[in-house]
Amino acid sequence: MNKFLITLLTIMAAAVLAVAQTKPGIETLRDNGFKQLQGKRVGLITNPTGVDRNLKSTIDILHEAPGVELVALYGPEHGVRGDAHAGDKVDSNTDPATGVKVFSLYGATQKPTKEMLNGVDVLVYDIQDIGCRSFTYISTMGKAMEACIENDIEFMVLDRPNPLGGNKVEGCIVEDGFTSFVSQFPIPYVYGLTPGELAVMLNEEGIINPEKKVKLTVIPMSGWTRDMKYGDTGMPWVLPSPHIPQIESSYYYPVTGILGELGFVSIGVGYTLPFQLVCAEWINAEDFCNELNRLNLPGMAFRPIHIKPFYSVGQGKEFQGVQIYVTDLESANLSLTNFYIIQALAKLYPDHKTFECADKGRFNMFDKVCGTDKIRTKLSQNYQVSDISDYWNKDAESFKTRSAKYYLY
């Protein structure tokens, strides 16, 4: 075998090893013999994303773990086994595979009640997040931490990667009066922390409870660094919600998700490219594409597309617009793209200015997702991103500095 081929095979083998190196917190816990849970009655908040690298559910792993008694499961949006659709209330029931009682955290209550926690020594959280404030799983985590403080129960996070990496921070901090389940904490829209790191920050800074801390344990990942995206980990992707089917979907959620709250245009939800499109009947695909590409947005590119949505906005109608491409995740300002799209629509289609034509009844949710009404009120005056870009990103650098002390990786 010649030297070139040997070198090539060595490089390829090293690359495969590098890709397959990250272990999620559940595997770290299993590798150490579940010692942090020995002899304890465990409640578990999870969903289908709570798996090891062989796609075995954390539910089943803890149910079979020696010395561990899994006594309760808690289902956030979509349920513990992923059998509830987006926005549907989750019912309490019994998990058929294990016989363990399942309590809903996306129905009558979003926080475990005292009765739900009866007989639980430690509440464990294992859910794959997507690194965006309006994705509700971190709100579920915070509510659970609050309940643990109130009921003197331990809280444990089995850590998982932030798909956007650990360095990207965008958007303003949630302002007073705009806290909601889609903006539960005073953090930026894209916050650059893993679930475990966020839990530590919320606990140490008294954001959950200014007077008392939860007894918190974070079981860290191994082999993850802040510059890694999810595709670098070698871990399988399990969709955290029906409209985040691929790893890349997590990149596009912050690109159009804010705009999508208005239901004014299709953002691809209801088609095969959720969060990756902006389309409507009155848009000309080529003109819209040219206008967005003319802006030369770092790390972003656009191409014309024609679609017929299967459901949701524009169901069965002939729509056209753009497909969005994140060409460089590091340099792209993902969330600011929402507002550049609004700017471009107003310029090309003055009879379809977003805040003049969208359902005003949806402005409240738009503002809650933004964490402020300043973005909408400022942008609606002249439809120029330059009027709001400084405000949108005013907290990003200070948050990065402030949150760095809680980095685990």
C-alpha positions in Angstrom: 0.0 0.0 0.0 1.5 3.3 -1.0 2.2 6.1 1.4 -0.5 8.4 -0.1 -3.2 5.8 0.5 -2.0 5.0 4.0 -2.1 8.8 4.8 -5.5 9.2 3.3 -6.9 6.2 5.3 -5.4 7.6 8.5 -7.0 11.0 7.9 -10.4 9.4 7.2 -10.2 7.2 10.3 -9.3 10.2 12.4 -12.2 12.2 10.9 -14.6 9.4 11.8 -13.3 9.2 15.3 -13.6 13.0 15.7 -17.2 13.0 14.5 -18.3 10.2 16.9 -16.8 11.5 20.1 -19.6 13.3 21.9 -21.6 11.5 24.7 -24.7 13.1 26.1 -25.3 13.4 29.8 -27.4 10.2 30.0 -24.4 8.2 28.8 -22.0 9.9 31.3 -24.5 9.0 34.0 -24.7 5.4 32.8 -20.9 5.1 32.5 -20.5 6.1 36.2 -23.0 3.5 37.3 -25.8 5.9 37.9 -24.2 6.8 41.2 -25.9 10.2 41.5 -29.3 8.4 41.5 -28.5 5.4 43.6 -31.3 4.5 46.0 -33.4 7.4 44.9 -36.9 7.7 43.6 -36.7 9.4 40.2 -39.1 11.6 38.3 -38.1 12.2 34.6 -39.0 15.1 32.3 -38.2 14.0 28.8 -39.5 13.5 25.3 -38.3 11.4 22.3 -35.0 13.4 22.1 -33.9 11.9 25.4 -31.9 9.0 23.9 -28.4 7.7 23.9 -26.3 7.4 20.7 -28.0 4.1 20.0 -31.4 5.7 20.2 -32.4 4.0 23.4 -34.8 6.2 25.4 -33.6 7.7 28.7 -37.0 6.4 30.0 -36.0 2.8 29.4 -32.4 3.3 30.5 -33.5 4.7 33.9 -36.3 2.1 34.2 -33.7 -0.7 33.8 -30.9 1.0 35.8 -29.9 -1.0 38.9 -30.4 0.8 42.2 -32.6 3.5 40.5 -36.4 3.6 40.9 -38.2 5.5 38.1 -41.5 6.5 39.7 -42.9 9.2 37.5 -42.6 10.7 34.0 -43.5 14.3 33.0 -44.5 15.3 29.5 -43.8 18.7 28.0 -45.2 19.9 24.7 -45.5 16.9 22.4 -45.4 14.4 25.3 -42.8 12.0 26.6 -43.1 9.6 23.6 -43.8 12.4 21.0 -47.4 11.4 20.5 -48.9 14.9 20.8 -48.8 17.4 18.0 -47.6 21.0 18.2 -49.8 23.1 20.5 -52.0 20.1 21.5 -52.6 19.7 25.2 -50.8 16.7 26.7 -52.9 14.3 28.8 -51.7 12.5 31.9 -51.7 8.7 31.4 -49.5 5.7 32.0 -46.5 4.9 29.8 -47.3 1.5 28.2 -43.7 0.4 27.9 -42.8 0.8 31.6 -46.1 1.1 33.4 -44.8 4.4 35.0 -47.3 7.2 35.6 -47.1 10.1 33.1 -48.0 13.6 34.2 -48.7 16.4 31.7 -46.7 19.7 31.8 -48.5 21.0 28.8 -52.2 21.0 29.8 -53.8 22.2 33.0 -50.4 23.1 34.4 -46.9 23.9 33.1 -45.2 23.3 36.4 -45.2 20.0 38.4 -47.6 20.3 41.3 -47.0 19.0 44.8 -49.2 16.0 44.1 -47.3 15.2 40.9 -44.0 15.2 42.8 -45.3 13.1 45.7 -42.8 10.3 46.3 -40.0 11.8 44.1 -36.5 12.4 45.5 -34.9 13.9 42.4 -36.4 15.3 39.3 -34.3 14.6 36.2 -34.5 16.7 32.9 -33.3 15.2 29.6 -34.5 17.0 26.5 -32.6 18.2 23.4 -33.0 22.0 23.0 -32.4 24.1 19.9 -30.7 27.1 21.5 -33.6 29.6 21.0 -35.5 31.3 23.8 -39.0 30.8 22.3 -38.7 27.1 22.1 -40.7 26.0 25.1 -38.6 23.2 26.6 -36.3 25.5 28.6 -39.4 27.2 30.0 -40.5 23.7 31.2 -37.1 23.3 32.8 -37.3 26.5 34.6 -40.8 25.8 35.9 -39.6 22.4 37.1 -36.7 24.0 39.0 -39.1 26.3 40.6 -41.3 23.4 41.7 -38.3 21.6 43.1 -37.4 24.6 45.2 -40.9 24.8 46.6 -41.1 21.1 47.4 -37.5 20.6 48.6 -36.6 18.1 45.8 -33.3 17.7 44.0 -33.0 18.7 40.3 -30.7 17.1 37.8 -30.0 18.0 34.1 -28.6 15.4 31.8 -26.8 17.8 29.5 -27.0 17.9 25.7 -25.5 20.0 22.9 -26.7 23.4 21.8 -27.2 22.8 18.0 -26.1 26.3 17.2 -22.9 25.9 19.2 -21.9 27.6 22.4 -20.8 31.0 21.0 -23.7 32.4 19.1 -25.8 35.0 21.0 -28.4 37.2 19.4 -31.3 39.4 20.4 -32.3 41.6 23.3 -33.0 40.3 26.8 -36.7 39.9 27.7 -38.1 43.1 29.1 -40.5 43.7 32.0 -44.1 43.0 30.9 -43.1 40.5 28.2 -42.3 37.4 30.2 -44.3 34.4 28.9 -43.8 30.7 28.3 -42.1 31.7 25.0 -39.9 34.2 26.8 -39.6 32.8 30.3 -36.2 34.2 31.3 -34.3 37.5 30.9 -31.9 36.0 28.3 -31.3 36.8 24.6 -33.3 35.2 21.8 -30.3 33.0 20.9 -28.4 32.4 24.1 -25.4 30.2 23.4 -25.7 27.8 26.4 -26.4 24.2 26.9 -29.4 23.2 29.0 -27.1 22.4 31.9 -25.3 25.7 31.7 -28.5 27.6 31.5 -29.8 25.8 34.5 -26.7 26.7 36.5 -27.0 30.4 35.5 -30.7 30.5 36.3 -30.0 29.0 39.7 -26.9 30.9 40.6 -28.3 34.3 39.6 -31.6 33.8 41.5 -33.6 34.1 38.3 -35.8 31.1 39.3 -36.0 32.1 42.9 -34.2 35.1 44.3 -34.3 33.8 47.9 -33.5 30.1 47.5 -31.5 27.9 45.2 -32.5 24.4 44.0 -30.1 21.5 44.8 -28.8 21.2 41.3 -26.7 18.5 39.6 -25.6 18.7 36.0 -24.4 15.5 34.4 -22.1 16.9 31.7 -21.5 15.6 28.2 -18.1 14.4 27.2 -16.3 15.3 24.0 -18.3 18.5 23.3 -16.7 21.9 22.8 -18.3 25.3 22.3 -17.3 25.6 18.6 -19.1 22.3 17.8 -22.4 22.2 15.9 -24.7 19.3 16.4 -23.5 17.7 13.1 -20.0 17.5 14.6 -21.0 15.4 17.6 -21.8 12.1 15.8 -25.0 11.9 17.8 -28.2 11.0 16.0 -30.8 13.8 15.6 -34.2 13.1 17.0 -36.7 15.8 16.0 -37.6 17.8 19.2 -40.9 18.9 17.6 -42.6 18.0 14.3 -41.4 21.1 12.6 -37.7 20.6 13.6 -37.2 17.4 11.6 -33.5 17.8 10.7 -30.5 19.3 12.4 -30.6 22.2 9.9 -34.1 23.0 11.0 -32.7 24.3 14.2 -30.7 26.8 12.3 -33.7 28.2 10.5 -36.1 28.4 13.4 -34.6 31.7 14.6 -34.4 33.0 11.0 -38.2 33.1 10.4 -39.8 32.0 13.6 -40.5 35.5 14.8 -42.1 36.5 11.5 -44.1 33.3 11.5 -45.9 34.4 14.7 -47.9 36.8 12.6 -49.3 34.2 10.1 -48.8 36.8 7.4 -46.7 34.7 5.0 -45.8 31.0 4.8 -42.5 30.3 6.5 -42.5 26.7 5.2 -44.5 25.2 8.1 -47.1 23.2 6.2 -44.6 22.4 3.4 -41.5 20.3 3.3 -39.1 23.0 4.5 -40.3 24.4 7.8 -38.8 27.8 8.8 -36.7 27.8 5.6 -39.1 29.6 3.3 -40.9 32.9 3.0 -43.8 32.8 0.4 -47.1 34.3 -0.4 -49.6 34.7 -3.3 -48.6 38.3 -3.9 -44.8 37.8 -3.9 -42.8 37.5 -7.1 -40.1 35.0 -6.4 -37.4 36.4 -8.6 -37.9 40.0 -7.5 -38.0 39.0 -3.8 -34.9 36.8 -4.2 -32.9 39.6 -5.9 -33.8 42.1 -3.2 -32.7 39.9 -0.4 -29.5 38.8 -2.1 -28.8 42.5 -2.9 -28.5 43.1 0.9 -25.5 40.8 1.1 -26.4 39.5 4.5 -23.4 37.7 6.0 -23.8 33.9 5.9 -27.1 34.0 4.2 -28.3 33.3 0.6 -31.7 33.1 -1.1 -33.1 31.4 -4.2 -36.6 31.7 -5.8 -39.1 28.9 -5.0 -42.7 28.1 -5.9 -44.8 26.0 -3.5 -48.3 24.8 -2.7 -48.5 24.4 1.1 -50.1 21.1 2.3 -51.5 22.8 5.4 -51.2 25.9 7.6 -50.8 29.3 5.9 -51.7 29.1 2.2 -53.0 25.6 2.2 -53.6 24.5 -1.3 -52.7 27.9 -2.8 -50.0 28.7 -5.4 -47.4 30.6 -3.4 -44.0 31.8 -4.4 -41.1 33.5 -2.6 -37.6 32.4 -1.5 -35.9 29.4 0.0 -33.3 30.6 2.6 -29.8 29.1 3.0 -27.6 29.6 6.0 -24.2 29.4 4.2 -22.1 30.3 7.2 -23.6 29.7 10.6 -20.8 31.6 12.4 -21.1 34.9 10.5 -24.9 34.9 10.0 -27.1 36.9 12.3 -29.9 34.4 12.2 -32.7 36.3 14.1 -32.1 39.7 12.4 -33.0 38.1 9.1 -36.7 38.1 10.2 -36.6 41.9 10.1 -34.7 42.1 6.8 -37.4 40.0 5.3 -40.0 42.4 6.6 -38.0 45.3 5.2 -37.8 43.7 1.8 -41.5 43.0 1.7 -42.4 46.6 2.5 -40.1 47.9 -0.2 -41.3 45.6 -3.0 -45.0 45.4 -1.9 -46.0 48.6 -0.2 -49.6 47.4 -0.2 -48.5 44.4 1.9 -46.5 46.1 4.7 -46.3 43.5 7.5 -47.6 45.5 10.4 -50.4 47.2 8.4 -51.7 44.0 6.9 -51.1 41.2 9.4 -53.7 40.3 12.0 -53.2 42.8 14.8 -54.5 40.2 17.2 -51.2 38.4 16.7 -49.1 41.3 17.6 -49.1 40.3 21.3 -47.4 37.0 20.6 -45.0 38.6 18.2 -44.0 41.0 21.0 -43.7 38.2 23.5 -41.4 36.2 21.3 -39.3 39.3 20.7 -39.3 40.0 24.4 -40.3 43.6 23.8 -42.7 45.7 21.8 -39.9 48.1 20.8 -39.0 46.0 17.7 -42.5 46.1 16.3 -43.2 49.7 17.1 -39.8 51.0 15.8 -39.8 48.8 12.7 -43.4 49.7 11.7 -42.5 53.4 11.4 -40.1 53.2 8.4 -39.6 49.4 7.8 -35.8 49.8 8.0 -33.7 47.3 9.9 -31.2 50.1 10.6 -33.8 51.5 13.0 -33.9 48.5 15.2 -30.7 46.5 14.7 -28.8 48.2 17.5 -31.7 47.7 19.9 -32.1 44.1 18.9 -28.5 43.2 19.6 -27.8 45.6 22.5 -27.6 42.9 25.1 -25.7 40.2 23.1 -22.1 41.0 24.1 -22.8 41.8 27.7 -24.7 38.5 28.1 -21.9 36.6 26.6 -19.5 38.1 29.2 -22.0 37.6 32.0 -22.8 34.0 31.1 -19.2 32.9 30.5 -18.7 32.2 34.2 -21.3 29.4 33.9 -19.6 27.6 31.0 -19.1 23.9 31.6 -17.2 23.3 28.4 
